[in-house]
Amino acid sequence: MTGDSAVCAQDPSCHWDYEKRGCYEGAAERVDPCGAHGDKTICEQDVSIGCKWNADDNKCVQAN
């Protein structure tokens, strides 16, 4: 594991993990950017990245 994010950014075969604070092999796990919206109103107003409220799961998800 590399502990320097600048060195990690130069290597296309790894990714920086902000939670674990280290550089790890392979592609980063995809995180839904709309998941940060915990409120239905805020979620539905975010048209910049295409968020929509999922009533079944009671959370905000990216529409496409």
Backbone as a chain_set.jsonl record, in Angstrom:
{"seq": "MTGDSAVCAQDPSCHWDYEKRGCYEGAAERVDPCGAHGDKTICEQDVSIGCKWNADDNKCVQAN", "coords": {"N": [[0.84, -1.174, 0.0], [0.527, 2.193, -0.843], [1.154, 5.213, 0.807], [0.863, 7.808, -0.02], [-1.038, 10.172, -1.575], [-0.471, 11.659, -3.903], [1.484, 10.181, -5.24], [0.008, 7.91, -5.688], [-1.965, 8.864, -7.45], [-0.608, 9.017, -9.828], [-0.427, 6.462, -10.735], [-2.144, 4.423, -12.829], [-3.221, 1.953, -12.224], [-4.24, 1.804, -9.715], [-6.105, 3.116, -6.875], [-7.077, 5.859, -4.708], [-8.13, 5.512, -1.446], [-10.237, 7.238, 0.496], [-11.436, 6.757, 2.967], [-9.943, 4.715, 4.182], [-7.527, 5.873, 4.01], [-5.365, 5.388, 2.113], [-3.542, 4.0, -0.712], [-4.727, 1.726, -3.02], [-4.692, -1.299, -4.973], [-6.323, -1.685, -8.163], [-9.547, -0.63, -9.52], [-11.508, 2.068, -8.172], [-14.32, 1.662, -5.984], [-17.555, 2.29, -7.18], [-19.422, 5.052, -6.147], [-22.587, 6.279, -5.431], [-23.285, 9.522, -6.231], [-25.565, 10.896, -5.489], [-26.359, 9.842, -3.13], [-25.589, 11.338, -0.972], [-27.591, 13.072, -0.383], [-29.911, 13.229, 2.001], [-32.465, 14.034, 2.284], [-35.702, 14.221, 0.88], [-36.713, 16.498, -0.49], [-34.418, 18.068, -1.072], [-33.049, 16.223, -2.615], [-34.745, 15.909, -4.891], [-34.516, 18.419, -5.98], [-31.978, 18.549, -6.97], [-30.826, 18.752, -9.943], [-28.535, 18.815, -11.328], [-26.857, 16.554, -11.323], [-28.663, 14.64, -11.853], [-30.491, 13.487, -9.848], [-32.908, 11.448, -8.096], [-35.686, 10.676, -5.977], [-36.0, 7.616, -4.341], [-38.683, 5.992, -3.407], [-39.231, 3.42, -2.474], [-36.843, 2.498, -1.274], [-36.379, 4.612, 0.31], [-34.426, 6.657, -0.16], [-32.05, 8.801, -1.832], [-31.14, 8.552, -5.212], [-29.072, 8.234, -8.163], [-30.494, 9.003, -11.257], [-29.779, 8.031, -13.782]], "CA": [[0.0, 0.0, 0.0], [1.212, 3.482, -0.888], [0.51, 6.139, 1.727], [0.937, 9.163, -0.554], [-2.068, 10.307, -2.61], [0.12, 12.178, -5.132], [2.134, 9.046, -5.897], [-1.09, 7.031, -6.092], [-2.649, 9.465, -8.599], [0.203, 8.779, -11.019], [-0.497, 5.045, -11.106], [-3.501, 4.124, -13.3], [-3.687, 0.631, -11.794], [-4.67, 1.834, -8.317], [-7.005, 4.216, -6.487], [-6.914, 6.368, -3.347], [-9.303, 5.275, -0.61], [-10.264, 8.305, 1.497], [-11.828, 6.234, 4.275], [-8.83, 3.943, 4.741], [-6.346, 6.734, 3.876], [-4.273, 4.691, 1.465], [-3.62, 3.689, -2.135], [-4.961, 0.291, -3.167], [-4.741, -1.772, -6.354], [-7.623, -1.835, -8.809], [-10.42, 0.531, -9.667], [-12.269, 2.455, -6.99], [-15.721, 1.259, -5.968], [-18.416, 3.395, -7.582], [-20.287, 5.566, -5.098], [-23.655, 7.099, -5.991], [-23.14, 10.88, -5.705], [-26.842, 11.374, -4.944], [-26.521, 9.256, -1.811], [-25.307, 12.348, 0.054], [-28.837, 13.78, -0.084], [-30.754, 12.442, 2.889], [-33.786, 14.636, 2.331], [-36.406, 14.08, -0.388], [-36.819, 17.791, -1.168], [-33.096, 18.412, -1.604], [-32.775, 15.238, -3.658], [-35.511, 16.198, -6.101], [-34.083, 19.701, -6.524], [-30.642, 18.414, -7.558], [-30.917, 18.336, -11.346], [-27.193, 18.89, -11.91], [-26.319, 15.198, -11.545], [-29.786, 13.745, -12.146], [-30.94, 12.725, -8.684], [-34.347, 11.238, -7.898], [-35.989, 10.031, -4.71], [-36.497, 6.253, -4.454], [-39.616, 5.835, -2.291], [-39.143, 2.055, -1.948], [-35.67, 2.402, -0.403], [-36.367, 5.842, 1.105], [-33.127, 7.304, -0.317], [-31.799, 9.519, -3.074], [-30.28, 7.794, -6.126], [-28.864, 8.849, -9.457], [-31.527, 8.504, -12.159], [-29.243, 7.312, -14.955]], "C": [[0.888, 1.24, 0.0], [0.462, 4.458, 0.005], [0.499, 7.577, 1.243], [-0.04, 9.3, -1.72], [-1.507, 10.822, -3.929], [0.803, 11.067, -5.926], [1.059, 8.108, -6.439], [-1.767, 7.554, -7.361], [-1.893, 9.231, -9.898], [0.08, 7.355, -11.541], [-1.918, 4.679, -11.526], [-4.053, 2.782, -12.828], [-4.108, 0.612, -10.329], [-5.577, 3.03, -8.07], [-6.739, 4.618, -5.043], [-8.214, 6.154, -2.596], [-9.278, 6.284, 0.526], [-10.636, 7.802, 2.887], [-10.678, 5.496, 4.951], [-7.51, 4.709, 4.697], [-5.155, 5.977, 3.297], [-4.56, 4.424, 0.007], [-3.719, 2.173, -2.296], [-5.087, -0.081, -4.64], [-6.165, -1.88, -6.855], [-8.413, -0.538, -8.854], [-11.17, 0.815, -8.36], [-13.715, 1.977, -7.115], [-16.583, 2.475, -6.304], [-19.341, 3.764, -6.428], [-21.321, 6.471, -5.752], [-23.554, 8.5, -5.4], [-24.426, 11.431, -5.094], [-27.088, 10.843, -3.534], [-26.251, 10.232, -0.671], [-26.56, 13.111, 0.464], [-29.75, 12.897, 0.756], [-32.185, 12.939, 2.962], [-34.435, 14.59, 0.946], [-36.448, 15.399, -1.17], [-35.497, 18.2, -1.81], [-32.755, 17.489, -2.765], [-33.461, 15.611, -4.966], [-35.133, 17.527, -6.738], [-32.719, 19.613, -7.204], [-30.752, 17.858, -8.974], [-29.542, 18.309, -12.006], [-26.591, 17.51, -12.185], [-27.432, 14.171, -11.697], [-30.244, 12.885, -10.991], [-32.459, 12.563, -8.674], [-34.54, 10.48, -6.593], [-36.563, 8.643, -4.976], [-37.364, 5.985, -3.223], [-39.538, 4.44, -1.671], [-37.996, 1.907, -0.946], [-35.525, 3.602, 0.52], [-34.979, 6.497, 1.08], [-33.02, 7.943, -1.685], [-30.827, 8.717, -3.931], [-30.122, 8.554, -7.431], [-29.787, 8.195, -10.48], [-30.956, 7.695, -13.33], [-27.963, 6.666, -14.681]], "O": [[1.867, 1.324, 0.742], [-0.767, 4.513, -0.049], [0.164, 8.482, 2.008], [0.11, 8.625, -2.738], [-2.02, 10.458, -4.987], [0.703, 11.027, -7.153], [1.198, 7.574, -7.539], [-2.106, 6.771, -8.248], [-2.499, 9.247, -10.969], [0.452, 7.082, -12.682], [-2.812, 4.626, -10.682], [-5.237, 2.505, -13.016], [-4.312, -0.458, -9.755], [-5.786, 3.856, -8.958], [-6.239, 3.82, -4.25], [-9.279, 6.567, -3.056], [-8.424, 6.217, 1.41], [-10.191, 8.37, 3.885], [-10.466, 5.638, 6.155], [-6.507, 4.273, 5.261], [-4.082, 5.926, 3.898], [-5.686, 4.6, -0.457], [-2.891, 1.43, -1.768], [-5.534, 0.725, -5.456], [-7.095, -2.13, -6.088], [-8.01, 0.491, -8.311], [-11.426, -0.086, -7.56], [-14.261, 1.899, -8.215], [-16.363, 3.562, -5.771], [-19.963, 2.898, -5.813], [-20.965, 7.341, -6.547], [-23.719, 8.666, -4.192], [-24.376, 12.34, -4.266], [-27.95, 11.359, -2.823], [-26.642, 9.981, 0.469], [-26.596, 13.727, 1.529], [-30.3, 11.918, 0.253], [-33.024, 12.333, 3.628], [-33.781, 14.891, -0.053], [-36.238, 15.405, -2.383], [-35.469, 18.628, -2.963], [-32.227, 17.936, -3.783], [-32.83, 15.628, -6.023], [-35.404, 17.742, -7.92], [-32.345, 20.523, -7.944], [-30.769, 16.644, -9.175], [-29.405, 17.826, -13.13], [-25.889, 17.329, -13.181], [-27.176, 12.967, -11.673], [-30.374, 11.67, -11.14], [-33.196, 13.415, -9.17], [-33.662, 9.734, -6.161], [-37.509, 8.504, -5.752], [-36.845, 5.777, -2.127], [-39.756, 4.289, -0.469], [-38.151, 1.273, 0.098], [-34.665, 3.621, 1.4], [-34.421, 6.846, 2.12], [-33.81, 7.654, -2.584], [-29.801, 8.252, -3.434], [-30.939, 9.413, -7.764], [-29.854, 6.968, -10.562], [-31.605, 6.765, -13.809], [-27.392, 6.028, -15.566]]}, "num_chains": 1, "name": "protein.A"}
